[in-house]
Amino acid sequence: MTLSQLAQAIRASPTLALNEEARLLREKGEPVIHLGIGEPKNETPIDAIQRAAALLTEGNVKYGPVGGTLSLKKAIIAYTETNCERLVAPENVIVTSGAKQALYNLLFALINPGEEVILLAPYWVSYPEMVRMVHGVPVIVTPEDGTFHPKMADIRRAVGPRTRAIIVNSPNNPSGIVFSEAFIGEIVEFCETRGIYLVMDEIYHKLVFDGVTAVPPFRFTKKDPESSKVILINGVSKTYGMTGFRIGWAVAPRALVEIMLNIQGQTTSGTSTVLQAGAEAVLTGDQSVIESLRLTIENNRNVAMDELSKIRGVRTIRPQGTFYCLPDFRAYRQNSVELASFLLRKALVVTVPGSEFGMEGHVRLSYAGSVEDVTEGIARLRWAFDPGSPKDIRIGDHMRTRDWS
């Protein structure tokens, strides 16, 4: 079989292999705990269920506009004005099958072969592969001080004549760090001045803790929506816990949205009108569902930090948002794929290797699940590594003994 060079260049994900191994273990009845998945356990907001169900009951589910229904776009416009301090028109909005498609369509529209996109490590796993899929070159900028917070000086050094865009994800997956107001202001000014697109992935912007705020980038630009280089990516998956709806969007200049519409029209066409109706309902409905989810996740974060603090030699920066943390296990293992594989085989805990995010020697843990899973899962991690912990632990119906050093 002859395959395209581009397709063969896309890396296989070690995470998928670990998830498949975890699935097989579960099928054998093993008590696997999944601390890798980025999906909260909340119930779907009732507003979304009722609106989607009503449309299904009508029995008239047909194609919708490629770029999203006008009523959903109006809901996104109101949401953007309220939360992002920007008033835009329907022509500035495109609705997509999840925020991931919005980002891919955007990169497809922006990047010429060989042009560069700056990615700030730790970065979301799909960023580098998406850039490569449109024949671009990912340029990784990693903070050297271990804070997970980017530095403008490092970014300035990385920018060159072929730099086309910078992707900023705050609150950050996988670290949970919220980038400072000073940094957001500086990078907006830098990109607007240099003519570089600033892609703001704000999918977690409402899931923040300890009174921290994810500052909207539009606050720092005086340019109108048609001339600004700031582009927003968002969706309902994380803020409302509606991962299965696969509704995302981009807010961008009209000329760029027109190109993204052409791309989407020739690939997936419009997203499901049923699911768009659900997304519209949740954006215009009772917003207390956000605070309810946020409080649950914040409590889980507190539990996770308390449990991780008991593992000697493991350093964890306290997340300010999202439902992830990125503890440093280099005191025990340098290779994060080997680390995650070891934890699955010995402790029956699924984690995500830090190398997937540009952070070797770390693993990403999700505290989006139940408090019980977070507590027991991290207790198993401690048992697997910390020589000061008891050698015996009950996992499921069996006692296990740590017989390795």
N, C-alpha and C positions, 0 to 999 in steps of 0.2 A: 504494500500500500504506500502510495506517495502522498505525503502530507505537506502543507504549506510550511515554509520556514518560520513564518510568524506564529502559526499555531504551535509549532514545536518549541518555540522560544518561551512560551508562557509556562512558568514554573508550576509543577504540581504542588499542592499544598500538603505539608506534613500533617496539618490539622485534620484534613479529610481522612487520612490513613488512621490517625488516632481515633477519630469518631467512629470509623468502621470497626476498629478493634474493640472499642467500647460497646458498640451495638452487638457484636458477636458474644461478648462477655455477658451482656444483659440477657441475651437469648438463652444462655446457659444457666440463668438464674443468679448470676453474680450481682451483689449489691453495689453497683457502680454509682458514684455521685458525680454529676456533671457540673463542674465549676468553670466551664469554658464557654457556655452559650450566652449570647447577648440578647436575652429575651426575658422581660419581666413576667411574673406569674399572675398578674392582675387579670380580672375579668374584663372583656371588651366593654367599653362604656355603652350604657343602655341606649343613649341617643343614636349612636352609630348602628346598633343592632336594629332598632325600630325603623330607622329611615331606609336601611338596606332591605329589610324584610318587606316594608311597604312597597318598594319598587318591584320586588320579586312577585308580590301578591298581585300587582297590576298585570303581570304577565306580558309586559311590553319592553323587554330588555333587548336593545338593539345597539348598533354601532353608535359611539359618541364622537364628538370632534377630536381630531388627532391630538390637539394640545390641551384637552380637558374641557369639561362643561363650563359654561359661562358662570353658572351659579357657584361652582366650586372655586373658580378663579376669583370671584368677588369675595368669597370667604377667606381665601389666601391673601388677597389684597388687604382686607380688614385686619387679619392676623399680623401681616407684615407692618402695617401702620402702627398697630398697638404695641407690638413686641420688638420691632426692629427699627422704629423711628423713620420709616420711609414710605411715602405715598407713591404707588406705581399704578400703571394702567393694566388692563387685561392683556394687552399686547406684550407686556414685560414678563408674563408668567407662562410657564409650560408645566403641565402636570404629567408625571411619568410613573412608570411601574416601580415605585420605590425611589429613594434618594440615590441609590446606586446607579440607576439608569439615567437620572438627571446628570450625574457627574460624568458618566461615560459619554452621553450625547454631547455634553459641553466640551470635553476633551477632543472628541471627534471633530467638532466644529472649529476648535481653536488651533490645534497643533499640526504643524507641517512636519514631514519626516526630518528627523535630526534636531528639531527644536527641543529645548529643555524645560522641564517643570521642576521647580524646587519643592522638595518634600521634607517636612520637619520631623525628624525621629524623636520619640517613637511615633510612627505613622500607622494609619489603618492598613491592614494587609493588602487590600485591593488597589491602593493608589499606584504603586510602582508597576503592577501588571497592566492596569488600565492605560497608563502612559505608554508602555511598550506596545500595547495592542493598537494604538493609533500611530505607531512608528516614532514616538517621541522618546526622549532620554530622561529618565528620572535622575535628579541630582539630590543626594541625601545630605542634609545638614543635621549634625548630631551635637547636642550640647555636651561639652566636655566636663562640666562640673557635677554631673549626676543629678541635676534638679528636674530634668525632663522639660524645663522651660526654655524655649528658643531665645537666642540672643541676636539682636539686629546686626551686630558686627559680623557674626558668622554668616548671616544671610547675605549681607552686602558683599562679602568676599566670594560667595558662591555664585552670585549673579554675573552673567556674562552676556555677550552680544546675541546669543541664541536663546536666552531666557525668555520664555513666553508667558509663564504663569507661576504663581506660588499657591500651594494649597495649605490652608490653615484650618485645623480641626480643634475647636475649643468650645466647650469642654472636650478634653482629648480622650479618644479611644486609641491606646489602651491604658494610659497612665491615670486618667481621672483629673489631671491638672487643668485648671482654668487659667488661661493666659491673662496677664495683667492688662489693665486699662491703658497703661503707658505703652505697652508693646503693641496692642491693637491700634492705638492712635498712630504710632510711629510707622507701622508696616502699611497702614492705609495711605498715609502721606507719601511714603516711599514709592508704592506701586502707582499711585495717581501721578506722581511727578515723573516716574520713569516710563510710564505707559505699559506696565506689566499687569496682567490680569491677576486679581486677588480673589481666589475661590475660597469662600468661607463656608465650610461644612459645619452647620449649626444644628445638627440633628439632635444633640443632647442639651441645647441651650437652656431648657427649663429645668433640667434635672441637676440642680446645684444645691450645695449644702452650706451650713454654718453662716448663712447670711451673705454668701458670695454671690455676685452677679456676673453673668456672661455679658460683657458690654457689647452692644450692637455696633458693628463697624461703620454703618452709615452715619453715625454721630460725628465722625471725624472727616467727612468729605463735604465739600461745598459744590461738587459737581452734580448735575442733574442725572436722572436715571439713564439717559441716552449717551452721556459722555463719560460716566463713571466707569472705572475698571473693576469695581467691587461687584461680585456676583454671589448671591446667596443660594445655598443648597439646604433643603429641609424636607420634612415629611412627618407623618403621624406615627411612625413605627415605634419610636422610643418615648417621646413625650406623653403619648396616650397609651402606650403599650399595645399598639395595633399592628404588630409585625406582619400578620397574615394578610392584611389588606393591601400591602404593597402599593401605597400611594405616597409619592414624593413630588417635589417640585423644584424648579429653579426660578430665581428672579434675576433678570439680566436685561441689558439693552435690547430694544426691539429687533434691531438688525441681527443680533446674535440669536435671539429666540426664533426668528424666521428660519435660520439655517438649522437650528435644532429641530424645528417642526418638520423640515424636509427629511432630516435623518430619521426621525421617529416615524414619519409617514411611510418610509420605505423599509422599515424593519418591523416594529411591533404594532404600529398604528396607535390608536388611543387606548387608554387603560379601561378596565371594566367600569361601566356606568353604575353598576350596583355598588361597587366598592367606592367609587367617587362620591356617591350619595351618602354613604356612611362617613366618609372623611369630612364632607361638608357639614354633616350634622354635628360631628364632634367639635369642629372648629367654631361653630356658631352656637353650640349648646352650653351646658353647665361645665364651666372650667374648673370647678372644684375637684374634678377627677384627676387633674394634674397634680394638685397639692397632695391629694391622698396617696398617689403613687410616689411622689417625691419623698414624703415622710416615711413611707415603707422602705424605700431604697436607702434613705439616710440612716434609718435604724439598722438595716442590714450592713451598711458601711461601717457603722460603729462596732457591730459585733465582729465583723471581719478583721478590723484593725486590732481589737482586743485579743483575738485569737492568734493573729500573726505575730503580735508582740511577744508571745510566749515561745517562739521558735528562735533559739539562739543562733546568731550568725546571719539571720535573714533581715535585710533592710527593706522597709516599705515606706514610700512617700505617701502621706495621707491624701486620698483623693478629695477633691473639692466638688466633683460632679461625676456624671455618668453612673454606670454600675460595674466598674472595673477597677482593679488595682494591678500594679506591675512589680511585685516583690523581686528583690535581687537575691538569687540563690547561688551566687558564684562562690560562696564559702564552701558549698558542697559539690556543685557541678558547674563546669564552664559551658558545656554544650547544652543548649536549651531543648533541642529535639530529644537528645538522650535523657535529659531531665524529665521532660513530660512523659516520655515512654516508660521510664522507670516508675514514675508516680502512678501511672495507669496499671502497670503490671503488679506492682507491690502493694499499693494502697487503694487501688480501684477508684482513683480520682482522675477525672478528665480536666486537663488544663491546656492552655495554648502556648506553644513555644515562643519565647521572646524574640527569637530570630525572625519570626514572621512580621514583627513590627520594627525591625532594625535594632533590637536590643538583646544581644546575646547574653546568656547567663541568667536571664529573667524568665518568668512565666506570667502570663496574664490569667488572673482569677476573676471570675464574675460572681458578684454577690446579688444577682438579680433574682435568684431562687428563694427557697424558704430559709428561714433562720436556722432550722434544724440541719439542712444540707450544708449551709455555710459553716456552722459550728463543727459538725462531724467531719466534713471534708478537710478543713484546716487542721483539725486534731489528727487526722490520718497523715497529713503532710508532716506534722511535727514528729509523729511516731516514726515515719520513714527516714527522717534525716537527723533529728536532734538527739545526740547520744545521751543527753541528760533526761530525756523522756523515758517513761517505762518501756521495757522491751516487749511487753505483751499488750495486745489490743484486740477488742472484739470487733470484727467486721462482719456484719450480717449474723449468721448463726455459728460462726467459727472464731476461735481464738487464733491469733497469728502472732508469731514471734519474730522480732527483728534479729536476723542472724547474719547481718552484713555490717560493715563498718562505714 
